[in-house]
């Protein structure tokens, strides 16, 4: 199972059943139905936050990002979110204005806890 790492738990989203993430566009890696193990790496050691499935994957350019999507994802305004993205990817992408990003909605998959049963 692929591990999906978060360096920061923006807007405390990893505590929700459904949340979003913004990533560099990579169709072989980001597709609807993909299952991932979610980790919050802002803690030491990293904290497992659950198992999830990509429910919606859409592509966009920075100038297409909406205020509502930015606020839900990071807890910041659109301008602050774009500045955050520019800072995060400044050494990884030459022209961020031409870069395509993925806006991914992840739904956590609930698993039933195993019950300890005593067999007679």
LUMLOMI-705060 format. One record per atom (N, C-alpha, C, O, CB): x, y, z; residue in three letters. Coordinates in steps of 0.2 Angstrom, whole numbers, padded with zeros to 4 digits, always signed. Each point is the difference from the previous one (the first is absolute). Glycine has a CB too. Layout:
N
XYZALA ...
end
This chain:
120
+0004-0006+0000UNK -0004+0006+0000UNK +0004+0006+0000UNK +0005+0001+0004UNK -0014-0007+0002UNK +0008+0011-0010UNK +0004+0006-0001UNK -0002+0004+0006UNK -0005+0001+0003UNK +0005-0001-0015UNK +0006+0004+0015UNK -0001+0004+0006UNK +0000+0007-0003UNK +0004+0002-0004UNK +0002-0010+0011UNK -0012+0012-0005UNK -0001+0007-0002UNK +0002+0004+0006UNK -0003+0000+0006UNK -0006-0003-0014UNK +0015+0007+0008UNK +0003+0003+0005UNK -0002+0008+0000UNK -0001+0003-0005UNK +0010-0011+0005UNK -0011+0010+0006UNK -0001+0007+0001UNK +0005+0003+0004UNK +0001-0002+0006UNK -0014+0001-0008UNK +0016+0007+0000UNK +0005+0003+0004UNK -0003+0004+0006UNK +0003+0002+0005UNK +0005-0002-0015UNK -0014+0002+0008UNK -0004+0005+0005UNK -0007-0002-0001UNK -0003-0002-0005UNK +0011+0011+0004UNK -0011-0009+0007UNK -0008-0002+0000UNK -0004+0007+0000UNK -0003+0002+0004UNK +0006-0013+0003UNK -0002+0013-0014UNK -0004+0007-0001UNK -0007-0001+0002UNK -0003-0004-0002UNK +0011+0007-0007UNK -0010+0002+0013UNK -0007+0001+0001UNK -0003-0006+0004UNK -0006-0001+0000UNK +0005+0008-0010UNK +0006-0011+0013UNK -0002-0006+0004UNK -0004-0005-0005UNK -0004-0004+0003UNK +0004+0011+0008UNK +0001-0007-0017UNK -0004-0004-0005UNK +0001-0007+0001UNK -0005-0004-0002UNK +0006+0013-0006UNK +0005-0011+0010UNK +0001-0007+0001UNK -0004-0004+0005UNK +0000-0006+0001UNK +0011+0008-0005UNK -0015+0002+0008UNK -0004-0002+0005UNK -0007-0001-0002UNK -0004-0003+0004UNK +0011+0008+0004UNK -0008-0003-0014UNK -0007-0001-0003UNK -0001-0006-0004UNK +0005-0003-0002UNK -0005+0015+0001UNK -0006-0014+0000UNK -0001-0006-0004UNK +0001+0001-0008UNK +0001-0004-0004UNK -0010+0001+0013UNK +0008+0009-0011UNK +0001+0002-0007UNK +0004+0007+0000UNK -0002+0004+0004UNK -0009-0010-0008UNK +0016+0006+0000UNK +0004+0006+0000UNK +0004+0000-0007UNK -0001-0004-0004UNK +0002+0004+0016UNK +0002+0006-0013UNK +0003+0001-0007UNK +0008+0000+0001UNK +0002+0002+0006UNK -0012+0004-0010UNK +0013-0006-0002UNK +0007+0001+0000UNK +0002+0003-0007UNK -0003-0002-0005UNK +0005-0008+0013UNK +0003+0014-0008UNK +0002+0003-0006UNK +0007-0003-0002UNK +0005+0001+0005UNK -0012+0010-0003UNK +0008-0014-0007UNK +0006-0003-0002UNK +0002+0002-0008UNK -0004+0002-0003UNK +0002-0012+0011UNK +0008+0009-0009UNK +0002+0000-0007UNK -0004-0005-0005UNK +0000-0006+0002UNK +0012+0011+0002UNK -0014-0003-0009UNK -0004-0004-0005UNK +0004-0006-0002UNK +0006+0001-0003UNK -0013+0009-0001UNK +0005-0016+0005UNK +0003-0006-0002UNK -0005-0006-0001UNK -0001-0003+0005UNK +0012+0007+0002UNK -0014-0004-0013UNK -0005-0005-0001UNK +0001-0007+0002UNK -0005-0003+0003UNK +0002+0011-0012UNK +0009-0011+0008UNK +0001-0007+0002UNK +0000-0001+0007UNK -0001-0005+0003UNK +0008+0004-0013UNK -0006+0007+0014UNK +0000-0001+0007UNK -0006+0003+0004UNK -0002-0003+0005UNK +0014+0004-0006UNK -0016+0003-0002UNK -0006+0003+0002UNK -0006-0001-0004UNK -0001+0003-0005UNK +0008+0006+0010UNK -0011-0014-0003UNK -0006-0002-0004UNK -0005-0002+0005UNK +0001-0003+0006UNK +0006-0001-0016UNK -0013+0005+0008UNK -0006-0002+0004UNK +0000-0008+0002UNK +0001-0004-0005UNK -0008+0014+0000UNK +0006-0011+0011UNK -0001-0007+0002UNK +0007-0003+0003UNK +0000-0005+0003UNK -0008+0003-0012UNK +0013+0006+0009UNK +0007-0002+0003UNK -0001+0000+0007UNK -0003+0005+0003UNK +0009+0000-0013UNK -0003-0010+0013UNK +0000+0000+0008UNK +0007+0001+0002UNK +0005-0002-0003UNK -0015-0006+0003UNK +0010+0012+0006UNK +0006+0002+0003UNK +0000-0001+0007UNK -0006+0001+0003UNK +0008+0007-0012UNK +0003-0008+0013UNK +0001+0000+0007UNK +0002+0007+0001UNK +0005+0003-0003UNK -0002-0015+0005UNK -0006+0016+0003UNK +0001+0007+0001UNK +0004+0001+0006UNK -0001-0003+0006UNK -0010+0006-0011UNK +0016+0001+0005UNK +0005+0001+0005UNK +0001+0008+0001UNK +0001+0003-0005UNK +0005-0014+0003UNK -0006+0013+0008UNK +0001+0007+0002UNK +0008+0000+0003UNK +0001-0003+0005UNK -0013+0005-0002UNK +0016+0000-0008UNK +0007+0001+0002UNK +0002+0006+0004UNK +0006+0001+0001UNK -0004-0008-0011UNK -0007+0011+0012UNK +0002+0006+0004UNK +0001-0002+0007UNK +0003+0004+0005UNK -0010+0003-0012UNK +0006-0014+0009UNK +0002-0002+0007UNK +0006-0005-0001UNK +0001-0003-0005UNK -0013+0004+0009UNK +0015-0002+0002UNK +0005-0005+0000UNK -0001-0005+0006UNK -0001+0002+0005UNK +0009+0006-0010UNK -0009-0014+0003UNK +0000-0003-0007UNK -0006+0002-0004UNK -0005+0002+0003UNK +0012-0012+0002UNK -0007+0009-0011UNK -0006+0001-0004UNK -0006-0004+0002UNK +0001-0005+0003UNK +0006+0007-0013UNK -0013+0001+0010UNK -0006-0002+0002UNK -0004-0003-0005UNK -0002+0004-0005UNK +0002+0004+0015UNK -0002-0014-0010UNK -0005-0003-0005UNK -0007+0003+0002UNK -0002+0000+0005UNK +0009-0011-0006UNK -0010+0013-0005UNK -0006+0004+0001UNK -0006-0004-0003UNK -0006+0002+0000UNK +0012+0009+0000UNK -0004-0017-0003UNK -0006-0004-0003UNK +0002-0002-0007UNK +0005+0001-0003UNK -0013+0005+0010UNK +0003-0010-0010UNK +0000-0002-0007UNK -0005+0003-0004UNK -0006+0001+0002UNK +0010-0012+0002UNK -0002+0014-0010UNK -0005+0004-0004UNK +0000-0002-0007UNK +0004-0004-0002UNK -0002+0013+0010UNK -0007-0007-0011UNK -0001-0001-0008UNK -0001+0007-0003UNK -0004+0004+0002UNK -0001-0016+0000UNK +0009+0013-0008UNK -0001+0006-0004UNK -0007+0000-0003UNK -0002-0005-0004UNK +0014+0005+0002UNK -0017+0004+0005UNK -0007+0000-0003UNK +0000+0005-0006UNK -0004-0002-0005UNK +0000+0000+0017UNK +0007+0007-0012UNK +0000+0005-0006UNK +0007+0002-0001UNK +0004+0002+0005UNK -0016+0002-0003UNK +0014-0004-0008UNK +0007+0003-0002UNK -0001+0005-0006UNK -0003-0002-0005UNK +0009-0009+0009UNK -0005+0017-0003UNK -0001+0005-0006UNK +0007+0004-0001UNK +0004+0001+0005UNK -0016+0000-0002UNK +0013+0001-0009UNK +0006+0004-0001UNK -0002+0007-0001UNK -0005+0002-0001UNK +0010-0012-0005UNK +0000+0015+0008UNK +0000+0007+0000UNK +0006+0003-0001UNK +0006-0003+0002UNK -0016+0002+0005UNK +0010+0007-0009UNK +0006+0005+0000UNK -0001+0005+0006UNK -0006+0000+0002UNK +0008-0001-0015UNK +0003+0003+0016UNK +0000+0005+0006UNK -0005+0005-0001UNK -0004+0002+0004UNK +0016-0004-0002UNK -0013+0005-0008UNK -0005+0006-0002UNK -0007-0003+0000UNK -0005+0004+0000UNK +0014+0002-0006UNK -0010-0013+0006UNK -0007-0002+0000UNK -0002-0003+0007UNK -0006-0001+0001UNK +0008-0002-0012UNK +0003+0004+0016UNK -0002-0002+0007UNK -0005+0004+0003UNK +0000+0007-0001UNK +0011-0012+0003UNK -0016+0003+0001UNK -0006+0004+0003UNK +0002+0001+0007UNK +0003-0004+0004UNK -0012+0000-0012UNK +0006+0010+0011UNK +0001+0002+0007UNK -0003-0006+0004UNK +0003-0002+0005UNK -0004+0014-0008UNK -0005-0015+0002UNK -0003-0005+0004UNK +0005-0006+0000UNK +0000-0003+0006UNK -0012+0007-0009UNK +0014-0006-0002UNK +0005-0006+0000UNK +0006+0001+0004UNK +0002-0004+0004UNK -0007+0001-0015UNK +0008+0009+0010UNK +0006+0002+0004UNK -0001+0000+0007UNK +0004-0003+0004UNK -0001+0010-0014UNK -0009-0004+0012UNK -0001+0001+0007UNK -0002-0007+0003UNK +0003-0001+0006UNK -0007+0012-0008UNK +0001-0015-0001UNK -0002-0007+0003UNK +0007-0004+0000UNK +0001-0004+0005UNK -0013+0004-0010UNK +0016+0001+0000UNK +0006-0004+0000UNK +0005+0002+0006UNK +0003-0004+0003UNK -0005+0002-0015UNK +0003+0008+0012UNK +0006+0003+0004UNK -0003+0004+0006UNK +0004+0001+0005UNK +0003-0001-0015UNK -0013+0003+0010UNK -0002+0004+0005UNK +0002+0007-0001UNK -0002+0005+0004UNK +0003-0014+0004UNK +0002+0011-0014UNK +0002+0006-0001UNK -0004+0003-0006UNK -0003-0004-0004UNK +0015+0001+0008UNK -0011+0009-0006UNK -0003+0004-0005UNK +0003-0003-0007UNK +0005-0003+0000UNK -0007+0013+0007UNK -0001-0008-0012UNK +0003-0002-0007UNK +0007+0002-0001UNK +0004-0003-0002UNK -0016+0003-0002UNK +0013+0007+0006UNK +0007+0003-0001UNK +0005-0004+0004UNK +0005-0001-0002UNK -0011+0012-0001UNK +0004-0012+0009UNK +0005-0003+0005UNK +0001-0007-0002UNK +0006-0002+0000UNK -0010+0009+0009UNK -0001-0011-0012UNK +0001-0007-0002UNK +0005+0000-0006UNK +0004-0004-0001UNK -0016+0001+0005UNK +0011+0008-0009UNK +0004+0000-0006UNK +0007+0002+0002UNK +0005-0003-0002UNK -0015+0006-0005UNK +0011+0001+0012UNK +0007+0002+0002UNK +0003-0006+0004UNK +0006-0002-0001UNK -0009+0014+0002UNK -0001-0016+0002UNK +0002-0006+0004UNK +0002-0005-0005UNK +0006-0003+0000UNK -0013+0005+0009UNK +0003-0003-0015UNK +0002-0005-0005UNK +0007+0002-0004UNK +0004-0004-0001UNK -0017+0001+0000UNK +0013+0010+0000UNK +0006+0002-0003UNK +0006-0001+0004UNK +0006-0002-0002UNK -0012+0011-0003UNK +0006-0008+0012UNK +0005-0002+0004UNK +0002-0007+0000UNK +0006-0002+0000UNK -0009+0012+0007UNK -0002-0014-0006UNK +0001-0008+0000UNK +0003-0002-0006UNK +0004-0005+0000UNK -0014+0004+0007UNK +0009+0003-0013UNK +0002-0003-0006UNK +0005+0005-0004UNK +0002-0002-0005UNK -0013-0004+0004UNK +0014+0011+0005UNK +0004+0004-0004UNK +0007-0003-0003UNK +0002+0002-0005UNK -0007+0007+0013UNK +0007-0014-0004UNK +0006-0004-0003UNK -0001-0006-0004UNK +0004-0003-0002UNK +0002+0008+0012UNK -0013-0006-0011UNK -0002-0006-0003UNK -0002+0001-0007UNK +0000-0005-0004UNK -0002+0000+0015UNK -0001+0011-0012UNK -0004+0001-0006UNK +0003+0007-0003UNK +0000+0005+0004UNK -0010-0011+0000UNK +0012+0006-0010UNK +0002+0007-0003UNK -0005+0005-0001UNK +0001+0006+0002UNK +0008-0013-0008UNK -0014+0005+0003UNK -0006+0005-0001UNK -0006-0002+0003UNK -0004-0004-0003UNK +0010+0008-0008UNK -0007-0002+0017UNK -0006-0002+0004UNK -0007+0003-0004UNK -0005-0004+0001UNK +0012+0004+0010UNK -0006+0005-0014UNK -0007+0003-0004UNK -0002-0005-0005UNK -0006+0000-0002UNK +0010+0012+0005UNK +0001-0016-0006UNK -0002-0005-0006UNK -0001-0007+0003UNK -0002-0004-0004UNK +0009+0011-0004UNK -0005-0008+0014UNK +0000-0007+0003UNK -0008-0002+0001UNK -0004+0005+0002UNK +0015-0003+0004UNK -0012-0008-0007UNK -0007-0002+0001UNK +0001-0004+0007UNK +0004-0003+0002UNK -0007+0002-0014UNK -0003+0002+0016UNK +0000-0003+0007UNK -0006-0004+0000UNK -0005+0000-0004UNK +0010+0010+0009UNK -0005-0015+0000UNK -0006-0004+0001UNK -0003+0002+0007UNK +0003+0001+0005UNK +0002-0011-0011UNK -0012+0011+0006UNK -0004+0001+0006UNK -0003-0006+0001UNK -0005-0003-0004UNK +0003+0015+0002UNK +0004-0016+0007UNK -0003-0006+0002UNK -0004+0000+0006UNK +0002+0002+0005UNK +0008-0007-0010UNK -0016+0002+0004UNK -0004-0001+0006UNK +0000-0008+0002UNK +0000-0004-0004UNK -0008+0013+0000UNK +0010-0009+0011UNK +0001-0007+0003UNK -0005-0001+0005UNK -0002+0004+0004UNK +0015-0003-0006UNK -0016-0007+0001UNK -0005-0003+0005UNK +0004-0005+0004UNK +0002-0005-0003UNK -0012+0008-0004UNK +0010-0003+0014UNK +0002-0005+0004UNK -0004-0006-0001UNK -0006+0000+0000UNK +0011+0008+0008UNK -0002-0014-0008UNK -0004-0006+0000UNK +0000-0003+0007UNK +0005-0001+0004UNK -0001-0001-0016UNK -0010+0002+0015UNK -0001-0003+0007UNK +0001-0007+0000UNK -0003-0004-0004UNK -0004+0013+0007UNK +0011-0012+0001UNK +0000-0007+0001UNK -0003-0002+0007UNK +0001+0004+0005UNK +0010-0005-0013UNK -0014-0005+0008UNK -0003-0002+0007UNK +0006-0003+0004UNK +0004-0004-0002UNK -0015+0002-0004UNK +0011+0004+0012UNK +0006-0002+0005UNK -0002-0008+0001UNK -0005-0002+0000UNK +0007+0013+0005UNK +0004-0015-0005UNK -0001-0007+0001UNK -0002-0001+0007UNK +0003+0003+0005UNK +0005-0006-0014UNK -0013-0001+0010UNK -0002-0002+0007UNK +0004-0006+0003UNK +0001-0004-0004UNK -0013+0009+0002UNK +0014-0004+0008UNK +0003-0006+0003UNK -0005-0004+0002UNK -0004+0001+0004UNK +0014+0006+0000UNK -0010-0013-0007UNK -0005-0005+0002UNK +0004-0006+0003UNK +0005-0002-0002UNK -0013+0006-0007UNK +0005-0007+0014UNK +0003-0006+0003UNK -0004-0006-0003UNK -0006-0001+0001UNK +0009+0007+0010UNK +0001-0010-0014UNK -0003-0006-0003UNK +0000-0006+0005UNK +0006-0001+0003UNK -0002+0005-0015UNK -0009-0007+0013UNK +0000-0006+0005UNK +0000-0006-0004UNK +0000-0006+0003UNK -0007+0013+0004UNK 
end
